[in-house]
Amino acid sequence: MLILSFFDADYFLLPNTLTYWLIFLGLLCNYTTYGLVPFDHAFYGFLGGVGLFYGIYLWGYLIYQKCVLGFGDVKLFGAIGAWCGVEKLPYILLLGSFLGLSVYFSVLITIKNRIKKVAFGSCLAFSTLMVLGSYFSSFNPFN
């Protein structure tokens, strides 16, 4: 996910090969007994993530007649849902949105130049790592 975030920050592009593998490995990992969440939560997280972002993509295209969200972000949010489950998606989306706004306003304040787009995939990836980091810091297998 870190590779995807740095690639997205540089090129505003999320390669299909990496996102598809991230989806596949997330569903496969959660299918085993060692997964982060039960498989049905991971599967519904994948469907919910893709469905929500694809709906935003269609809604933005219907209103503005241009792409407001890339398909890479749609697939990445589906992969995040496959790894984290449907319960953590609202927190990741909220944290990623705040991270994207802070990046936008920090660039606006420091450079005094308006940027046209922010790499939202990077914001989602870092917010996912923050949410998963808080999950693992409270995880105690000996209880």
PyMOL commands that set and color helices and strands:
alter all, ss='L'
color gray80, all
select helices_A, chain A and resi 2-11+16-31+39-64+71-84+89-111+120-137
alter helices_A, ss='H'
color red, helices_A
deselect
rebuild
show_as cartoon
